[in-house]
């Protein structure tokens, strides 16, 4: 059973108070897979791409009207990203200590933008996406891999527990399909080569020194790329899965790896589902894959469908409570669901 075949959150959380968020996440998920919180509500440097400013080695970022740009030297944006990440790690360590979990051996998850998404969303000094420059792509991926490895090691040391890594790749489907927009209609962004995407992912896996999960809420995941890569797990939104995705999911789990199913709404639905209903949504996917439920019980995890930054604090807490209870039901007796 991998660390991902359980309940977890995606990473992002509503609000701006790291300690309060960490207390809830650790309290609800300490017996499963707790994670470092991300609070994009704090603004610049706290969102997925902004967090890269605290992780990249020898690469700085700054803001531009469209988002973030590679900068010549560290400035206020990079310093802010570092400060916010330090605050998040401090909050996680404090909650972990309070819960008496130091040295427990229970894994924790850290998150970072994936190499393809990072190159797709960061601008170069000329205003073009970094993904349009082969050298920039490789430099960013190498810097990210080194930075995430150092971050993972720091969290593992401070919590005295195993740490796994999640790379968020919301832009990967668009990057591979050639759907990213350029600066103008005359400067299209060509699709990234599949072999290069696999190389970037594998480089991050090798550097991480831990189990690695790739998460994307976007539809149209490139299952051939994910299957050929060395990643250990994929996290998907079950509502985004189309019939064409099922063969890719089946091949991925048939290779002995884990699929994490986002089966809980990221924002409060009109009616709160029960944990049993969430579990049923997960086993419905298993049934469609043609595997026995018992055979996959150790290779299926459950999470919210996507990050919870857009949820109310009340629904965020409810969502991970439902996630945990549904994962427990799936692990205990999947055939009874």
C-alpha positions in Angstrom: 0.0 0.0 0.0 1.5 3.4 -1.0 1.3 6.5 1.1 -1.3 7.9 -1.4 -3.8 5.1 -1.1 -5.7 6.8 1.7 -7.4 10.1 2.4 -5.7 13.5 1.9 -6.3 17.0 0.8 -5.0 18.6 -2.4 -3.2 21.4 -0.6 -4.9 24.7 -0.9 -7.1 26.0 1.9 -9.4 29.0 2.5 -8.4 31.9 4.7 -5.1 33.5 5.6 -4.1 31.9 8.9 -1.6 29.1 8.5 -1.7 27.8 12.1 -5.4 27.5 12.2 -5.5 25.7 8.8 -2.7 23.3 9.8 -4.5 22.4 13.1 -7.6 21.3 11.1 -5.6 19.4 8.5 -3.4 17.6 10.9 -6.4 16.9 13.2 -8.5 15.4 10.5 -5.8 13.7 8.4 -3.1 12.7 10.9 -4.2 9.0 10.6 -4.2 9.3 6.8 -2.0 11.7 4.8 -1.8 15.1 6.2 -0.3 17.9 4.1 1.3 21.3 4.3 -1.3 24.0 3.8 -1.4 26.4 0.9 -3.3 29.7 1.5 -3.5 31.5 -1.8 -5.9 34.0 -0.2 -2.7 35.7 1.2 -2.0 37.0 -2.3 1.3 37.3 -4.2 3.7 34.4 -3.4 1.1 32.2 -1.8 -0.6 30.7 -4.9 0.7 27.6 -6.8 3.1 29.4 -9.1 4.0 32.0 -6.5 5.1 29.3 -4.2 7.8 28.3 -6.8 9.5 31.5 -5.8 10.4 29.9 -2.5 11.4 26.6 -4.0 13.5 27.4 -7.1 17.3 27.3 -6.7 19.2 30.1 -8.3 16.1 31.3 -10.1 14.0 34.3 -8.9 10.5 35.5 -9.8 8.7 38.8 -9.9 5.1 39.8 -10.8 3.8 41.1 -14.1 0.2 42.0 -15.1 -0.4 38.4 -16.3 1.1 36.6 -13.4 4.8 35.9 -12.7 8.0 36.3 -14.6 11.6 35.0 -14.2 13.6 37.8 -12.6 17.3 38.6 -12.8 17.7 38.6 -9.0 15.6 37.9 -5.9 13.4 40.8 -4.9 10.3 41.4 -2.8 8.2 38.8 -4.5 10.8 36.0 -3.9 11.4 37.1 -0.3 7.6 37.1 0.3 7.2 33.6 -1.1 10.0 32.3 1.1 8.5 34.0 4.2 5.1 32.5 3.5 6.5 29.0 3.0 8.5 29.3 6.2 5.3 30.3 8.0 3.4 27.2 6.5 6.2 24.8 7.6 6.3 26.4 11.1 2.5 25.9 11.3 2.7 22.3 10.2 5.5 21.5 12.7 3.6 23.1 15.5 0.4 21.2 14.8 2.4 18.0 14.3 4.1 18.5 17.7 0.8 19.3 19.4 -0.8 16.2 18.1 2.2 14.1 19.5 3.1 12.8 16.0 6.8 13.5 15.9 8.6 10.3 15.1 5.2 8.5 14.5 6.3 7.4 11.0 3.0 8.7 9.5 3.7 10.3 6.2 3.1 14.0 5.3 2.7 15.5 1.9 4.2 18.6 0.4 3.1 20.2 -2.8 4.7 22.2 -5.6 3.9 23.2 -9.2 4.9 20.6 -11.6 7.7 21.2 -14.2 5.4 21.5 -17.2 2.9 23.8 -15.5 5.7 26.0 -14.1 7.2 26.4 -17.5 3.7 27.1 -19.0 2.8 29.7 -16.5 6.1 31.6 -15.8 7.0 34.3 -18.3 10.5 35.0 -19.5 11.9 38.5 -19.7 10.7 38.9 -23.3 7.1 38.2 -22.1 6.8 34.8 -23.7 6.0 31.7 -21.7 9.1 29.8 -20.5 7.7 26.7 -22.2 8.5 28.3 -25.6 12.2 28.1 -24.8 13.8 24.6 -24.6 16.7 25.8 -22.5 14.5 27.7 -20.1 12.2 24.6 -19.7 15.2 22.4 -18.7 16.7 25.1 -16.4 13.5 25.6 -14.6 12.8 21.9 -14.2 16.3 21.3 -12.8 16.0 24.2 -10.4 12.5 23.0 -9.3 13.7 19.5 -8.7 16.6 20.6 -6.6 14.4 23.0 -4.6 11.6 20.5 -3.9 14.1 17.9 -2.8 15.6 20.3 -0.3 12.1 21.3 0.9 11.0 17.7 1.3 14.2 16.9 3.3 13.7 20.0 5.6 10.1 19.0 6.4 11.1 15.4 7.0 13.8 16.5 9.4 11.7 18.9 11.3 8.7 16.5 11.7 10.9 13.4 12.0 8.6 11.5 9.6 8.5 10.4 6.0 7.5 13.0 3.4 6.0 12.4 0.0 5.7 14.9 -2.8 2.8 16.2 -5.0 3.4 18.0 -8.2 0.4 20.1 -9.4 0.1 20.0 -13.2 -3.2 21.8 -14.1 -1.6 23.1 -17.3 -0.2 19.8 -18.6 -3.1 18.8 -20.7 -3.2 22.2 -22.5 0.6 22.3 -22.9 0.7 18.9 -24.5 -2.4 19.6 -26.7 -1.1 23.0 -27.9 -3.9 24.9 -26.3 -1.8 27.5 -24.5 -2.1 31.1 -25.8 0.8 33.2 -26.9 1.6 36.8 -26.4 -0.2 37.6 -29.7 -2.1 35.5 -32.2 1.1 35.6 -34.3 3.2 33.9 -31.6 1.5 30.5 -31.0 2.7 28.2 -28.3 3.5 24.9 -29.8 2.7 21.7 -28.0 5.4 20.4 -25.7 6.9 17.1 -26.9 5.7 14.1 -24.9 9.2 12.7 -24.5 10.4 16.0 -23.0 7.4 16.1 -20.6 8.3 12.6 -19.4 11.9 13.6 -19.0 10.9 16.6 -16.9 8.6 14.5 -14.7 11.2 11.8 -14.3 13.9 14.3 -13.3 11.6 15.6 -10.5 10.8 12.1 -9.4 14.5 11.1 -9.2 15.4 14.3 -7.3 12.5 14.0 -4.8 13.9 10.9 -3.1 10.3 9.9 -2.2 7.0 8.7 -3.7 5.7 11.3 -6.1 2.1 12.1 -7.1 1.0 14.2 -10.0 -2.3 16.1 -9.4 -4.5 17.7 -12.0 -8.1 18.8 -11.9 -8.1 19.5 -15.6 -9.9 17.2 -18.1 -8.0 15.3 -20.8 -5.1 14.1 -18.9 -2.2 12.7 -21.1 -2.4 9.1 -19.8 0.3 7.8 -22.2 2.8 10.4 -20.7 1.8 9.5 -17.2 2.0 5.8 -17.8 5.5 6.1 -19.4 6.8 8.3 -16.6 8.2 7.1 -13.3 5.6 8.8 -11.1 4.0 6.7 -8.4 0.4 8.0 -8.4 -2.0 10.3 -10.2 -4.7 12.4 -8.6 -7.8 13.3 -10.7 -11.2 14.8 -10.3 -13.7 12.0 -10.9 -16.2 14.4 -12.5 -13.6 15.2 -15.2 -13.1 11.6 -16.2 -14.5 10.8 -19.6 -15.0 7.3 -21.1 -11.7 7.8 -23.0 -9.9 8.3 -19.7 -10.9 4.9 -18.3 -8.4 2.9 -20.4 -5.6 5.2 -19.3 -6.6 4.9 -15.6 -6.9 1.1 -15.9 -3.4 0.8 -17.5 -2.0 3.0 -14.8 -3.3 1.0 -11.9 -2.6 -2.3 -13.7 1.1 -1.3 -13.7 0.9 -1.4 -9.8 0.6 2.3 -9.2 -2.0 4.4 -7.4 -4.9 6.5 -8.6 -6.3 9.1 -6.1 -9.9 9.9 -6.8 -11.2 13.4 -6.2 -14.7 12.4 -5.1 -15.7 15.3 -2.7 -16.8 18.6 -4.1 -14.3 21.4 -3.7 -17.0 23.9 -2.8 -20.2 23.3 -0.8 -22.9 21.5 -2.8 -26.6 22.2 -2.4 -26.9 19.0 -0.3 -24.2 17.6 1.8 -23.4 14.0 0.8 -22.7 11.3 3.3 -19.4 9.5 3.5 -21.1 6.4 2.1 -22.1 8.4 -1.0 -18.5 9.6 -1.5 -17.3 6.1 -1.1 -19.8 4.9 -3.7 -18.6 7.5 -6.2 -15.1 6.1 -5.8 -16.1 2.5 -6.2 -18.2 3.4 -9.2 -15.0 4.3 -10.9 -13.3 1.1 -9.8 -16.3 -0.9 -11.1 -16.1 0.9 -14.5 -12.4 0.0 -14.7 -13.3 -3.7 -14.6 -11.2 -4.5 -11.5 -12.4 -6.1 -8.3 -12.8 -3.6 -5.5 -10.8 -5.8 -3.2 -7.9 -5.9 -5.7 -7.6 -2.1 -5.8 -8.3 -1.2 -2.2 -4.6 -0.7 -1.6 -4.1 1.4 -4.7 -7.0 3.8 -4.5 -7.0 7.1 -2.5 -9.7 9.7 -2.0 -9.4 13.5 -1.9 -11.5 16.5 -2.6 -12.0 17.1 -6.3 -9.5 20.0 -6.3 -8.0 22.5 -3.9 -10.3 24.0 -1.2 -9.1 27.6 -1.4 -12.5 28.6 -2.9 -14.5 26.9 -0.2 -15.8 28.3 3.1 -13.8 27.2 6.1 -16.8 25.2 7.2 -17.0 23.2 4.0 -13.2 22.7 3.9 -13.3 21.0 7.2 -16.4 19.0 6.2 -14.8 18.0 2.9 -11.7 16.4 4.4 -13.9 14.8 7.1 -15.9 13.2 4.4 -12.8 12.3 2.5 -11.3 10.5 5.5 -14.4 8.6 6.4 -14.9 7.5 2.8 -11.3 6.3 2.5 -11.7 4.4 5.8 -14.8 2.7 4.4 -13.1 1.8 1.2 -10.1 0.3 3.1 -12.3 -1.7 5.5 -14.7 -3.4 3.2 -15.0 -2.1 -0.4 -17.4 -4.9 -1.4 -19.9 -3.7 1.3 -20.2 -0.2 -0.2 
